[in-house]
Structure formats: C-alpha cells, structure tokens
Amino acid sequence: ILNQKRSHREQIELRFIDTSSKFGHGRFQTHEEKRIFMGPLKKHRLQEEQQLTTTAAATTPQTKSS
C-alpha cells in the first residue's frame, strides 16, 4: 500500500541558509541573491544617470561663442 497523503507526494526543495553570514546575518547568502530580491536601488539609478550625462557631455561638440 502506497501513501496517498498529499504531503507524502509533494516534492520538497530544501535550501541551506548560512546563519553565520556577515552580510545581513544570514538572510542572503550572496550579493546576487540580495540584488535579485531588492531590485533596482536608487544609488544604481543615480550612477546610471551620471554615466549618461558624462558620456553625453563627452560626445557633444563644444562650440565657442565669439
């Protein structure tokens, strides 16, 4: 006789959580996991805007007014 309970048929996915982590006391194991969970941050948006303005300033020709 096989077990017919749903809990016996469900696939279980266990995950190791490192509670001794220096980064957030074990909440995220890697920076990549944290970045995925948190999504885009304000500091990343500001860095992108700064890069766009510096590249735009470098590509636009400087005109002299006489």
Backbone hydrogen bonds in HBPLUS format (Angstrom, degrees):
<---DONOR---> <-ACCEPTOR-->    atom                        ^
c    i                          cat <-CA-CA->   ^        H-A-AA   ^      H-
h    n   atom  resd res      DA  || num        DHA   H-A  angle D-A-AA Bond
n    s   type  num  typ     dist DA aas  dist angle  dist       angle   num
A0008-HIS N   A0005-LYS O   3.13 MM   3  5.37 137.6  2.32 101.2 112.6     1
A0009-ARG N   A0006-ARG O   3.01 MM   3  5.15 138.1  2.19 101.3 113.4     2
A0010-GLU N   A0006-ARG O   3.04 MM   4  6.21 132.9  2.27 152.2 164.6     3
A0027-ARG N   A0024-GLY O   3.32 MM   3  5.60 160.3  2.36 109.8 115.4     4
A0034-LYS N   A0030-THR O   3.30 MM   4  6.62 158.8  2.35 143.6 148.9     5
A0035-ARG N   A0031-HIS O   2.88 MM   4  6.11 159.0  1.92 151.0 156.9     6
A0036-ILE N   A0032-GLU O   2.94 MM   4  6.16 155.4  2.00 149.4 155.6     7
A0037-PHE N   A0033-GLU O   3.00 MM   4  6.19 160.1  2.04 147.9 153.2     8
A0038-MET N   A0034-LYS O   2.83 MM   4  5.92 169.8  1.84 158.0 160.7     9
A0039-GLY N   A0035-ARG O   2.98 MM   4  5.73 147.9  2.08 137.2 145.3    10
A0044-HIS N   A0041-LEU O   3.18 MM   3  5.40 127.5  2.47 100.1 112.8    11
A0045-ARG N   A0041-LEU O   3.20 MM   4  6.58 154.4  2.27 148.0 155.1    12
A0046-LEU N   A0042-LYS O   2.92 MM   4  6.21 158.7  1.97 155.2 160.9    13
A0047-GLN N   A0043-LYS O   3.06 MM   4  6.19 151.9  2.14 138.5 145.7    14
A0048-GLU N   A0044-HIS O   3.05 MM   4  6.29 157.6  2.10 146.6 152.0    15
A0049-GLU N   A0045-ARG O   2.98 MM   4  6.23 158.9  2.02 149.4 155.1    16
A0050-GLN N   A0046-LEU O   2.95 MM   4  6.12 155.8  2.01 146.0 152.5    17
A0051-GLN N   A0047-GLN O   2.97 MM   4  6.20 155.9  2.03 146.9 153.3    18
A0052-LEU N   A0048-GLU O   2.94 MM   4  6.18 154.9  2.01 148.0 154.9    19
A0053-THR N   A0049-GLU O   2.99 MM   4  6.23 157.0  2.04 148.3 154.0    20
A0054-THR N   A0050-GLN O   3.00 MM   4  6.20 155.4  2.06 147.7 154.2    21
A0055-THR N   A0051-GLN O   2.98 MM   4  6.11 158.3  2.02 147.6 153.5    22
A0056-ALA N   A0052-LEU O   2.89 MM   4  5.95 151.1  1.98 142.4 151.0    23
A0057-ALA N   A0053-THR O   2.94 MM   4  5.98 152.2  2.02 139.0 146.4    24
A0058-ALA N   A0054-THR O   3.07 MM   4  6.15 144.3  2.20 135.8 145.1    25
A0059-THR N   A0055-THR O   3.06 MM   4  6.18 139.4  2.24 139.4 148.9    26
A0060-THR N   A0056-ALA O   3.11 MM   4  6.16 142.4  2.25 145.3 153.1    27
